[in-house]
Amino acid sequence: MERRLSKKDLMKLYGVDRVTIEDWRTNRGLNMIEVSSHSKYITEEELLKWESSLKECSSV
């Protein structure tokens, strides 16, 4: 089974708060799967794709 990362996991990983995660979802294309209004996650594979897309945008 593929590793899933919650908002809390992302907050710890990147050292940011919930507002930043929501900003990334709204404005930077971070696609999280919404299980309920309080439960969202992203797979490790999708997170790596998202990071890669940000790097490509910043190098152009």
Secondary structure, DSSP 8 states (H G I E B T S, - for coil): ---EEEHHHHHHHHT--HHHHHHHHHHS----EEEETTEEEEEHHHHHHHHHHHHHHHT-
